[in-house]
Structure formats: C-alpha cells, structure tokens
C-alpha cells in the first residue's frame, strides 16, 4: 500500500480514490480554484521507455484536454513531479456505472442502459473530431455526476489516430479490458479505431441489460480469444423480455468484422435514438450507490489486458433454479413409484428423465415451472449428447450433499458443476 503523498505537483492530496493496473487515482484540490480534482499517477514500470514515453503521454494528455463535452471527464493538467507522471482530471463524485449495476443487482432497465450508452456515444462523437480512440470503454470507466449525467473517463491514455505511429503500445500488444475488448484490438491494439470503441460500448450495453458480460472464461487470454472466435449469444436469449430491435442493435455493435458495425459514433447515436428508449440517464435521487472512495478499485484507472475480469454471474437465477430442482426431485419420486427400481435406482431415474426432457424440449418440468430453459453457450439447443452429459453431471452435483451446487457459490462465474462440464447455461424462458 503506497503512502499518501502530501502533494502531486501544486495539488494538495486528500486521499486515495482507487488503484488499478495502470496507476493510482487520488482526490486532491486545485489550490487556485479551490475545487476538487482527481489526479492519476502512473506507476514507475510504465515509465521505463524514458523520454519517449513521457513525451507521448503528455502529448495524448494535451489532446484529451482539448476535448470539452458534457459526457466526457475533462482533463485539466498533466506534468511530472519528482519523476512521478500525472494527469489532473475533473472529479466526478457520483460513482461509476459498475457501482450502479451492483446496486441494482446486475442489470439496468433497457431505457436506463440505452440512456447511458447514448450519452457515451455522444462523447465519442466529440472525441472523433479530434481523432481520439478510447480503447478501454467499460462500466468502470463511465462515471455519473451528482445529477446522473454519464461521463466517459480515461481519455488521458487514449490513442490519437494518425500520430505517425506514436502510441503507448507496441505492435502486437493488447491494451484494454478482456470482457469488453474488440476482436481486432485483442490481436493488436494498433489496429483499434473508432469502430473498436463501438464494439466495447456494445459489450458494455450487453452487460448493462443482461447483467452478464458477453464472454467469460478462466483467463484473460481465453476471454479475448472468445471475442475473436466465438459467436455472440444475443442479449435477448439471456433476457427474453428485451426489445428485439435493441438486441439486434447490440449484435451489430459487436460484429466480429469492423466493417459490419456502425462505422461512426454519429451513426450509432442515430440508431440508439431511433429505438425510442433514450433517456438522459439515471436520476441522482434513485442511485443507492457507493462513492468512489468506497470502491475497491478505481473506476477511472484503465485495466491492462492481463487484469482479472469482473465475474459475469448467473446467480440472479439461483432461486428459480432451486425451485425448479425441487419440482424435478418430486417428479423423479413419482417415476420411482411407477417403476420398481429400488432406492438406488430411484436416483438413476433422474438421468433419463433430465436427459430426455432437456434434449427434447430444452427444459425439465422443473425448469418449465420456474420459467427457465437450458441452452448451449451460443444460445441454441443443447442437443442430446450435451443433455445427457448435463444430466449425469447434475446427479454428481447432487451427491454428496449438493457439493456440486455449492461449487457455483465459489466459481468465479457462478456456474454449477454440471453446466461447466456440459458447456451449457440456464436462462430465462420467453413468456408465451
């Protein structure tokens, strides 16, 4: 834990706001204007490129300072103090969108999510006029002021296109956050342009309306490769009540090929507004969220590609799944009364019951009663082989004493043992 500096440059420091993979953010005051500011200091390992790094960093900070838009966190100053490189930003005291998600249980309403994303897209419109590419759009980097106005943070380390190759990364390096990174950016950050930001904003919108990141995995690398190679499960598969036009817009934003996405932020804003869901964003009185000082990590600090992703959990469905499981145990008991199999065979009846019902209709009777269904990781039918493998795994999960179900409480993605081995997931079923 680093000691709190008394000053950074001319700015008296009050306390640490947060810490991330690429720096620390401090709450300080502008002594001339007597207003709070946020100061990001870069760790020494990022200064190893000498004067070249410093000049690029200050150049990009100066570019960000030229950007004046209500939906972008302003950059006020930058400099070096006793070898410590820093940038001074507007302090936004309302918390991050990630904190808002946590306060709301994971997902926001479509109107609220579209309002936030539309505001960020308008900020990207302004950034495009200066050829700025953000490269790390995610819920942590969207802040809310006291009135609920969304503001995109962290333009101080963005890339300015057309700089004769000047960039904070080298060819073949990835910068960004695995859960939201565009496929071409995952392969090489130098390939990221405005369409990569649109992809990341689409991944953010996906997370906001479903409560789940588009792709999850056991490592940062595996998640990035899923962005590159795996098809996207449409958001309305996870949330069947989601408006179809919104789900299709997210699909377009997250197209693998940049040419298939919206080509500009202005084009995206037009389509978002055409949905008829646009709102300014959440209103301040309804936001039961913590302050930045209470957050364990800095919403303003960018995340390196090898940082651990935030868990994308299916735990909100846990109670429904529990009720469905009770029904299935009851149904298996009825079958045991009809078929003379003995006490041990009673449990084995569950395998053909769960396998047949899941492979045939995509759900057991218990899942039907709970409004759930089982799908593969692409959102389609699980298939007979996967259904029977899942049934066997479910039986193993139940014995002894449900340890396989308890697995989900400790698994970083909230998956049960049987969903993990069958590569399946349980989602809400559409109402008929």
C-alpha positions in Angstrom: 0.0 0.0 0.0 1.5 3.3 -1.2 1.8 6.1 1.3 -0.4 9.1 0.5 1.7 11.9 -0.9 1.1 15.3 0.6 1.2 17.0 -2.9 1.3 16.0 -6.5 2.7 19.0 -8.3 0.9 22.0 -6.9 -2.2 20.0 -5.9 -2.6 19.0 -2.2 -3.7 15.4 -1.9 -6.6 14.4 0.4 -7.0 10.6 0.0 -6.7 7.7 -2.3 -9.8 7.2 -4.5 -8.7 3.9 -6.1 -6.0 1.8 -7.6 -5.9 -0.1 -10.9 -3.4 -2.0 -13.1 -2.1 1.2 -14.6 -2.0 3.7 -11.7 -3.5 5.2 -8.7 -6.1 7.9 -8.5 -6.1 10.5 -5.7 -8.6 13.1 -4.6 -6.9 16.4 -4.4 -7.7 20.1 -4.6 -6.9 22.8 -7.1 -5.3 25.4 -4.9 -6.1 28.3 -7.3 -9.7 27.5 -7.9 -10.4 25.7 -4.6 -12.3 22.8 -6.3 -11.8 19.0 -6.0 -9.9 17.2 -8.8 -8.9 13.7 -9.4 -5.2 13.0 -10.1 -3.9 9.9 -11.7 -0.3 9.0 -11.1 1.4 6.4 -13.3 3.5 3.6 -11.8 7.2 3.6 -12.4 7.2 0.4 -14.5 5.2 2.3 -17.2 7.9 5.0 -17.3 10.7 2.6 -18.5 10.5 3.9 -22.0 12.3 7.1 -20.9 11.7 10.5 -22.5 9.8 8.9 -25.5 7.1 7.5 -23.2 6.8 10.8 -21.3 6.5 12.9 -24.5 3.8 10.6 -25.9 1.9 10.5 -22.6 2.0 14.3 -22.3 1.0 14.7 -26.0 -2.0 12.5 -25.5 -3.0 14.2 -22.3 -2.9 17.6 -24.1 -5.1 16.2 -26.8 -7.6 15.0 -24.2 -7.6 18.4 -22.6 -8.8 19.9 -25.8 -12.0 17.8 -25.7 -14.8 19.7 -24.0 -18.0 17.8 -23.8 -20.6 17.2 -21.1 -20.3 13.4 -21.4 -16.5 13.2 -21.2 -14.4 13.7 -18.0 -12.3 16.8 -18.6 -8.5 16.6 -18.4 -7.2 19.8 -16.8 -3.5 19.4 -16.4 -0.6 17.0 -16.7 3.0 17.0 -15.6 5.9 15.3 -13.8 6.7 15.7 -10.1 9.9 14.2 -8.8 9.8 11.5 -11.5 6.1 10.8 -11.0 4.0 11.4 -14.1 0.4 12.5 -13.5 -2.7 13.9 -15.1 -5.3 16.1 -13.4 -8.9 15.4 -14.2 -12.4 16.6 -13.3 -13.6 14.9 -10.2 -16.9 13.2 -10.8 -18.4 12.3 -7.4 -21.5 10.2 -8.3 -19.8 6.8 -8.7 -19.4 4.5 -11.7 -21.9 2.7 -13.8 -20.4 -0.6 -12.5 -21.3 0.5 -9.0 -24.8 1.4 -10.2 -25.1 -2.1 -11.6 -24.1 -3.7 -8.3 -26.7 -1.5 -6.5 -29.4 -2.6 -9.0 -28.5 -6.3 -8.7 -26.5 -6.6 -12.0 -28.8 -5.3 -14.8 -30.4 -2.0 -15.6 -33.7 -1.3 -17.4 -33.4 -1.0 -21.2 -34.3 2.7 -21.1 -31.7 3.4 -18.4 -29.0 1.4 -20.2 -29.7 3.0 -23.6 -29.7 6.4 -22.0 -26.2 5.9 -20.5 -24.8 4.4 -23.7 -26.3 7.1 -25.9 -24.6 9.8 -23.7 -21.2 8.0 -24.0 -21.7 7.7 -27.8 -22.2 11.4 -27.9 -18.9 11.8 -26.1 -17.3 9.6 -28.7 -18.7 11.8 -31.4 -16.8 14.7 -29.9 -13.7 12.5 -29.5 -13.9 11.5 -33.2 -13.5 15.1 -34.2 -10.0 15.0 -32.6 -9.3 11.5 -33.9 -9.2 10.1 -30.4 -9.8 6.4 -29.8 -10.5 5.4 -26.2 -9.7 1.7 -26.2 -11.0 0.9 -22.7 -14.7 1.5 -22.6 -16.4 -0.5 -19.9 -18.8 0.2 -17.0 -15.9 1.1 -14.7 -14.9 3.9 -17.0 -18.3 5.5 -17.2 -18.9 7.8 -14.3 -22.0 9.6 -13.1 -22.1 13.0 -11.6 -24.4 14.1 -8.8 -27.2 14.8 -11.4 -26.8 11.4 -13.0 -25.1 12.6 -16.2 -22.8 9.9 -17.6 -19.2 10.9 -18.3 -16.7 8.8 -20.1 -13.4 8.7 -18.2 -9.8 7.9 -19.1 -9.2 9.7 -22.3 -5.7 10.6 -20.9 -4.3 7.3 -22.1 -6.3 7.0 -25.3 -4.8 6.7 -28.7 -4.8 9.6 -31.2 -5.1 8.2 -34.7 -2.6 9.4 -37.4 0.2 10.2 -35.0 3.0 8.7 -37.2 2.7 5.5 -35.2 3.1 7.2 -31.8 1.2 5.2 -29.3 1.6 3.9 -25.7 1.7 0.3 -27.0 3.9 -1.6 -29.4 2.7 -3.7 -32.3 1.2 -7.0 -31.2 0.4 -5.7 -27.7 -3.2 -5.7 -26.3 -4.4 -2.9 -24.1 -7.9 -2.9 -22.8 -10.2 -5.0 -20.6 -10.8 -8.6 -21.7 -14.5 -8.6 -21.1 -15.2 -5.7 -23.4 -12.3 -5.7 -25.9 -12.9 -5.7 -29.7 -11.5 -8.7 -31.6 -9.0 -6.7 -33.7 -7.9 -4.8 -30.6 -7.3 -8.1 -28.8 -4.9 -9.2 -31.5 -3.1 -5.8 -31.8 -4.0 -2.6 -30.1 -2.6 -0.6 -33.0 -5.5 -1.8 -35.1 -8.0 -0.2 -32.9 -10.0 2.6 -34.4 -13.4 4.2 -33.6 -15.2 1.0 -34.5 -13.3 -0.8 -31.8 -14.7 1.7 -29.3 -18.2 1.0 -30.7 -17.6 -2.8 -30.1 -16.6 -2.1 -26.5 -19.6 0.2 -26.0 -21.8 -2.6 -27.4 -20.2 -5.1 -24.9 -20.9 -2.6 -22.1 -24.6 -2.2 -23.2 -24.8 -6.0 -23.4 -23.6 -6.2 -19.8 -25.9 -3.4 -18.6 -29.1 -5.1 -20.0 -28.3 -8.7 -19.2 -26.2 -8.4 -16.0 -23.6 -10.7 -17.8 -20.5 -10.0 -19.8 -20.7 -11.2 -23.4 -17.9 -13.7 -22.9 -16.5 -15.3 -19.8 -13.5 -17.6 -19.3 -10.8 -18.8 -16.9 -8.2 -16.4 -18.0 -7.8 -13.0 -19.7 -6.4 -14.7 -22.8 -9.3 -17.2 -23.1 -11.8 -14.3 -22.9 -10.1 -12.3 -25.5 -9.9 -15.3 -27.9 -13.7 -15.8 -27.4 -14.2 -12.2 -28.6 -12.1 -13.2 -31.7 -13.6 -16.6 -32.4 -16.8 -17.4 -30.7 -20.3 -16.3 -31.8 -22.2 -14.0 -29.6 -25.2 -15.2 -27.6 -27.7 -12.5 -28.4 -28.8 -10.4 -25.4 -32.5 -11.4 -25.9 -31.5 -15.1 -25.4 -30.5 -14.2 -21.8 -33.3 -11.6 -21.4 -36.2 -12.7 -23.5 -38.2 -9.6 -22.5 -35.6 -7.4 -24.0 -36.9 -5.4 -27.1 -35.8 -7.2 -30.3 -34.6 -4.0 -32.0 -32.3 -3.3 -29.1 -30.8 -6.9 -29.1 -30.2 -6.6 -32.9 -28.5 -3.2 -32.4 -26.2 -4.8 -29.8 -25.4 -7.6 -32.3 -24.4 -5.0 -34.9 -22.3 -3.1 -32.4 -20.5 -6.3 -31.5 -20.0 -7.7 -35.0 -16.7 -9.5 -35.4 -15.8 -7.7 -38.6 -15.4 -3.9 -38.0 -17.0 -3.3 -41.4 -20.2 -4.8 -40.2 -20.5 -2.5 -37.2 -21.7 1.1 -37.1 -18.9 3.0 -38.8 -19.1 6.2 -36.7 -20.4 7.3 -33.3 -22.8 9.6 -35.1 -24.4 6.7 -36.9 -24.7 4.8 -33.6 -26.3 7.8 -31.8 -28.9 8.0 -34.6 -29.8 4.3 -34.3 -29.9 4.5 -30.5 -32.3 7.4 -30.6 -34.4 5.6 -33.2 -35.1 2.9 -30.6 -37.3 5.4 -28.7 -35.8 4.3 -25.4 -33.3 7.1 -25.0 -33.2 8.9 -21.6 -30.6 11.1 -20.2 -29.5 8.5 -17.7 -30.3 7.6 -14.1 -31.5 10.4 -11.9 -29.4 11.1 -8.9 -32.1 10.6 -6.2 -32.6 7.0 -7.2 -29.0 5.9 -7.1 -28.2 3.9 -3.9 -24.6 3.5 -4.9 -21.3 3.9 -3.0 -18.9 6.7 -3.6 -15.6 6.4 -5.4 -13.8 6.4 -2.1 -15.7 3.2 -1.1 -14.8 1.3 -4.3 -12.0 -1.3 -4.0 -10.7 -0.3 -7.5 -10.6 2.9 -9.4 -13.3 3.5 -12.0 -11.0 6.0 -13.6 -8.0 3.7 -13.8 -7.6 1.7 -17.1 -7.2 -2.0 -16.9 -4.4 -3.9 -18.6 -5.3 -6.9 -20.7 -4.0 -9.3 -18.2 -6.1 -8.0 -15.3 -8.7 -10.4 -14.0 -12.1 -9.8 -15.5 -15.1 -8.9 -13.3 -17.2 -12.0 -12.8 -20.3 -12.4 -15.1 -22.6 -14.4 -12.9 -25.9 -16.2 -13.4 -26.6 -16.1 -9.6 -29.7 -13.9 -10.0 -31.4 -17.1 -11.4 -30.3 -19.2 -8.4 -33.6 -19.1 -6.5 -35.6 -20.0 -9.6 -33.2 -22.9 -10.3 -33.6 -24.1 -6.7 -37.4 -24.1 -7.1 -37.2 -26.0 -10.4 -34.9 -28.5 -8.8 -37.4 -29.2 -6.1 -40.0 -29.9 -8.7 -37.7 -32.2 -10.6 -36.9 -34.2 -7.5 -40.7 -34.6 -6.9 -41.2 -35.7 -10.5 -38.4 -38.3 -10.2 -40.0 -39.5 -7.0 -43.3 -40.1 -8.8 -41.4 -42.0 -11.5 -39.8 -44.1 -8.8 -43.2 -45.1 -7.6 -44.2 -46.3 -11.0 -41.0 -48.1 -11.9 -39.8 -50.8 -9.4 -36.1 -49.8 -9.3 -35.3 -49.7 -5.6 -33.8 -47.0 -3.6 -30.5 -46.8 -5.6 -32.3 -46.9 -8.9 -34.5 -44.0 -7.9 -31.6 -41.6 -8.3 -30.6 -43.2 -11.6 -34.1 -42.4 -13.0 -33.1 -38.8 -12.9 -30.6 -39.3 -15.8 -33.1 -40.4 -18.5 -35.7 -38.0 -17.1 -33.5 -35.0 -17.2 -31.6 -36.0 -20.4 -34.8 -36.7 -22.4 -36.7 -33.6 -21.3 -33.8 -31.3 -21.7 -32.8 -32.8 -25.1 -36.3 -32.8 -26.4 -37.9 -29.6 -25.1 -34.8 -27.8 -23.9 -36.0 -27.8 -20.3 -37.1 -30.2 -17.5 -40.6 -29.9 -15.9 -39.0 -28.0 -13.0 -37.4 -25.5 -15.3 -40.6 -25.1 -17.2 -42.4 -24.3 -13.9 -39.7 -21.8 -12.9 -39.7 -20.1 -16.3 -36.2 -21.3 -17.3 -34.6 -23.2 -20.1 -31.2 -24.8 -20.8 -29.2 -23.7 -23.9 -25.6 -24.2 -25.1 -23.1 -21.4 -24.9 -24.2 -20.0 -28.3 -27.8 -19.7 -27.1 -29.1 -22.7 -29.2 -30.5 -26.1 -28.3 -28.2 -28.2 -26.2 -28.5 -31.4 -28.1 -29.0 -35.0 -26.9 -25.3 -35.6 -26.1 -25.0 -32.5 -24.1 -28.3 -33.0 -22.4 -27.4 -36.5 -21.1 -23.9 -35.3 -20.1 -25.6 -32.5 -18.1 -28.0 -34.9 -16.5 -25.1 -37.1 -15.3 -23.3 -34.1 -14.1 -26.4 -32.9 -12.3 -26.7 -36.2 -10.5 -23.0 -35.9 -9.5 -23.6 -32.4 -8.3 -26.4 -33.5 -6.0 -24.2 -36.2 -4.3 -22.9 -36.0 -1.8 -25.0 -33.3 -0.1 -25.1 -31.0 -3.1 -21.4 -30.1 -3.2 -21.6 -29.6 -7.0 -24.3 -27.0 -6.5 -22.3 -25.3 -3.8 -19.5 -25.2 -6.4 -21.5 -22.3 -8.1 -21.2 -20.2 -5.0 -17.4 -20.2 -5.3 -17.0 -20.4 -9.0 -16.0 -17.0 -10.4 -18.8 -17.1 -13.0 -21.4 -18.6 -10.7 -21.7 -21.8 -12.8 -22.7 -25.2 -11.4 -20.6 -28.2 -11.9 -22.9 -29.8 -14.4 -23.2 -26.6 -16.6 -19.5 -26.3 -16.6 -18.9 -29.9 -17.9 -21.7 -29.8 -20.4 -20.8 -26.2 -21.6 -24.4 -25.2 -21.0 -26.2 -22.4 -19.3 -29.7 -21.8 -17.8 -31.5 -18.7 -19.0 -34.9 -17.1 -18.6 -37.5 -18.5 -21.0 -39.6 -16.1 -23.1 -43.2 -15.7 -22.0 -45.8 -17.1 -24.3 
